[in-house]
């Protein structure tokens, strides 16, 4: 199934709502995406028929729950073309926990006072704060790729920054700028000098086809709620040899092979990274979301969102000329459907409140990317972000609402 995405809207129960007497126009998918009925029903069915803990009990419903949970892991591996299959995927509670796992599981073993890693100015706090916390303990150097005035990563000194570094970690798509970074190129240059490559895939996996082997990366982190799935669950894919270089991040039940009063032995496989009862229903929902996205075809989904983005960029140019600024690439070249706006002299929260009265859901704020905001002299932006359920008629409402906001505050 692909092509006419307008029919997809009927699969999203929330889009039947009215707010303030107007139809809901949801333009905040970069924060969290809306959930199709099939995902909700899959989770309901789990709770109604199969709800049990996984991996240990031998009764039927527990075996069914385990099969569904591990089947979700396999679905995720297939979705990103993981060469080693399900054994290379570890569940977390989201992208933020995934980066904490890598920072404290891999970084704590491999970094020290004489070490360095490379990050970028456009990172989400999830790919900054865990490394800052670890640096406080271990004293390694953090180097930064800067962002150009035209909202791209400046790769002119990449080789210099990679020299002597152990790891580079960067976003595939900026959650503020919409910039699509050249993942494969950066990975190739990093691997040429023996540097590990970790990607923030929160926006990338949700909107573009992803083949981790073709990208040539070592690890990628992403969350279900950005890709039409439930909140509270995410995943890390990493190469087997990178997992082998990592220590467990959390301890407790499920992640052990043995425990005695003298200590513990971790599980020999990737179960050692999944302590405690996992988010089972959420894994079922995650798998249902992947099946749903696959049914529409990710390449067709990307093309649909690209068409919407191009239209929005063109039409936004006519709103408050000289006063409304797009903080991000002005064309579709290496950009995705995340559009940050700055209206001269008007606070983003005020604009968002006016848009809400028109039924338009957008996100005002720093978007958990304060260093990037400071780079462009901003404290916040109004962020418009598309999902597969958006249509050109949503852009009509957005433009009318922004025009009204401009008139109100001019």
N, C-alpha and C positions, 0 to 999 in steps of 0.2 A: 504494500500500500504506500503510495507516495503521490505528490502532486498537489491536490486541492486541500490545503491545510485549513481552509475555513470550516470544513466539516469536522475537524478535530475539536473544535470548540464545544461541540455537544457532548464530548467525553469528559469535560471538566465541570463537575457540579458547581464549583464556586462561581463560575461565570454566569450562572443563572441569577445571581444576586443583583439587587439594586442598592445603591448607597446614595443618600441625600436625594432620593427621587430620580436618580440617573443610573444607567447601566454601568456595571463595573468594568473599568478599563485597567487591566493589570499590566503595569510596565515596570515591575520590580523583580524580574526573574534572576538578576545577578545576585540578589540577596537570598531569595528562595523561590523556587518554581512552584507552579500550581500542580495539583495531583489529579491524575485521571481516575475515573471510577474503577477501572480494572485493578489499580494498585490498592485502593481502599478495600475493594472486595476480596482481594487476595489476603490482605492482613486480617480482615474480618473472618474469613474462612479458617485461617490458621487458629485464631482464638476460639472459634466455635467448634472445631473438629480435631485439631492436632496439638493444642497447647500443652507442652511438656518441656522439661529441660533436655538438653542435647548431650550426646556422646557417652553417657554412662549407663542409663537405664536400658532394660531389654524388653520392656513391654511395648506393644504395638504403636501407641501414639507417640512415645518417645523416639522410636525408630523412624516414624514418619516425620517428626520434627527435625531429627538429625539429617535425614535425607533432604528435606527442604532447605535447611541451613547450608549444608555442604553443596547442594545444587546451586544455591545462590552464588557461592564462591566460584563455582565453575562458570556460571553465566557471566560474572564480572570478568574473569580471565579471558573468556572468549570475546567479550565486547571490546576489549582493548588489544586483542591478538597477542596475549601473553604467550611467549614461546614455550614456557615450562608448565603452562596450565595452572590449575587451581592451587597447586602447592606454592606458587609464587605470590599469592594474594593473602593479605592479612586484614581482618576486619578491625576497625577502630570506631570511635564514636563520631568521627568527622575529620575534615581536613586538618583542623587545628591539632587534634590529638595525633594525627598521622605525622605531622612535622615534629611534634614533641617526641614521638617514638624514634624517628630517625636521628634527631639531634642528641637525645640522651642515650639511645641504643647504639648508634654508630659513632656519633661524634665523641661521646665520653670515652670510647675505647681508642680512638684514632687521633684525637687532637690534643695539643699541649702547647706550652709556651713558644715553641719553635714552629708551630703550625699556622696555616692560614686557610680561610675559605673565602669564596666570592659570592656576594649577593648583589641585588640591584636596588636602585632608588625607588622602583615602582612596586616593591613587594607589599603584599598584605601583611598585617602584623603577625599572622600565624607563621609566616616564614621569616620573621625578624626576631620576635621576642624570645622564642626558645633558644636561638643561637646567642642572643645577648645574655640570657640566663646562664648558658653553658660557659660563655666567655668569662663571666665573673668567677667561675670556679677554676677554669683551666688556663686562662690567660692567652688564648690564641688570637691571631689577627683576623679581623673581618675587613675585606676590601669590597668596594662597591663599583659596579657599572653604573654610570650616570645616564640620565635621560636627556635627550637633545631638545632643543626648542620646538622641534616639530614632533615631539611625543614618541620618539623611538629610542630604543636602547642604543647608546653610543658604544659600538664594538671596536672603535679605532685602537683602543689600548687593551683589548681582551687578552691577547697573548701575554702582554706584560703582567696583567693581573693574575693570570693563570699560573705564571712561573712560580714554582715552589708551593702552590696551593694543593690542598687535598680534595676539595669538593667545591662545586659550584651549584647553587640552588636558586632557581628563578621561576617566575610565573610564565605559563604558556600564553595566557591572555590576561592583560591587565583588567582588574575589576573596576578601575576608574577610567582609564583612557580608552579601553577597547582595543588597544594595540595588540596585534598578534605577533609574538616574538618568533624569530627563526630558530626553533628548537633544534632541528637536525644540524644546522650549521654550527651552533654553539656546542652541541654535544660532540661533533666530530673534532672540533678544535680542542676541546677539553680532553678528550680521550687520547689525542695525539701526544699529550704531555702527561698522561696518567692520572687525570683528575676525574673523580666521580661526578656524575650528573644527576641531580634531583630536580624534578619539575613540579610546580604547583599546578595541578590540572583541574582545579575547582571549576573554572570557567571553560577550559579547553575541552574536557571530556564531555561536558554537558551539551556542547554546541557543534563540535567538529568530529568527524571520524578520526579515531586515534589508533595507531598501530605502534605499540611501544618498541617493537623490534626495528621497524623502519625508521623510527625517530632516533634510534641509537642511544637511548638514555639508560640510566641504571635504576631509577625509581621514579614513581609518580604518585601523588596524593590527590584524592578527590572525595567528594561527599555525595550521598544519594539525593539530598534535598535540593541540590542545584539541577538535578536531572530528572525531575518529575517524580522522585521517590520520597520516602519519609525522612523526617529529621531524626537526628540521634544516631546515624550510622554513616560510616565512610570506609574507605579502603586504602591500603598501600599496596602497590605492586612494586616489587624489586627483583632484580636478577638473583638467582640462587647464590652466586658467590658473594653478593652484597649482604644478603640475609645471613650468610655464614660468618660475616664480619661483625654482626650485631649482637649485643647482649639484651636480655629481656628488660623491658622498660618498667613493667609492673609485676609484682609478685602476688601469689595467692593460689587459689584453686585453679584447676584445669591446665596450668602452664607447667606442671611438674612431671618428671618421670618418677621421682622418689623424694620423700622427706623423712628425715630422722632428727633426733635431738642434736645431732652434730652438724646439720645443714640440709641442703636440698640439692637435687640434680634436676636441671630443667629438661623439659621434653626435647626429644632429639629433632623434632621437625618444627614447623612454624607455629604450632600450638603454644610454644613457649612465649609468644608475643600476645596471647589472648587470655589474660587472666580473668577469672570470674565468669559468671553467667553472661553470655553475649546477648546482644540485641536481636533475638531470634525473629520476632514478628517483623522487625524493621528489615532484617535480611530478606525475608520473604517479600516484603514490599519493594526492596531494592531490585530483586530479580524481576518482579512484575514490571517495574519501571523500565528496566532494560529491554524486556520483551516488547513493551509498548513502543519504545523509541526505535527498536529494530524494525517493527512493523511499518513504521513510517519512513525508514531509511535515513541514516544520519547525513548522507551527502545531500539528499533532497531537503532535509531540514535546514542544513547550513545554507543552501541556496535560497530557500524561502526567507530566512532571517537576513541574509545579505541583501535581498531585494527590499525588504522593509527598511533596513538601515540606510541604504542608498536614498530611498524616498524621503526618509526622515531628515537626513543631512541636507538634502536639496531644499526641502520645505522650511526647515529651521532657519535657513539663510535669509528668509523673508520676514522673520519675526524680530521685531526690535532691532533693525539694522544698526550696526555700530555699538549696540549695547549688549546684545546677547552673544556670548562667546562660547564656542565649543571647545572644551578642554580635552583634546584628543585629535587623532588624524582626521582631516576634513573630508577624505575620500575613502573608498572601500579598500584601497591598497593596504594590505597587512592590517586590517582592522575588523572587529566583530561588532555585534549589536549591543554595545554598551556605550552610551552617549552621555557625557557629563557636561552640564551647562552652568554658566555663570552669567547672571544678569546684573549689569553694572548698578551698584548702589542698592541692591535688594538682597536681603538675606535668603539663602536657599530654603530655610524652614518656612518663611513667609510664602514663597512661591509654592512650596509643596502643599501648604494648607489651602491655598486658592485652588490648586489642581484637585485636591481632595473633594472640594465642593462640586466639582464637575465630574466626580466619580473616577478620577485618574489617580492611580497608585504609583508614586515614584518615591525615590529614596533621597532625602537631603542628609548631608553630613560629610564626615571625612572618610567614610567607607573603609575604616580600619587600614588606612594608608596615609598616616600623618606625614611621614617624610616626603612622600610624593606631593602632598598638598603644599608643604612648605617650599618645595622646589619651584612651584609655580605661584607662590605668594598668595595662597588661598587658605582659608580655614575650612571651607566646605564647598560642595557643589550640589546641584540637583542632578540626580542620575536617572536616566531613562534606560531601561534594558529590556530587550525583547526575548520572548519565548516562542515556541512553535505554534502556540494558540493565538498569537497576535495577528492582526490583519491591517490592511490599509485604513479601514474605518477607525481603528484605534488611533492612528496618526492624525486623522481628521479632528478627533476630540482633543488630542494633545495640543495641536496647533491652536485650536479655538481657546483652550484653557490658558495656554501661555500668553496668547494675545490679550486675554482678559486680565491676566496678572500684570502684564506690562502696563496696561492702561490704568490699572488700579494704583500702581506704585510710581508711575512716571511723575 
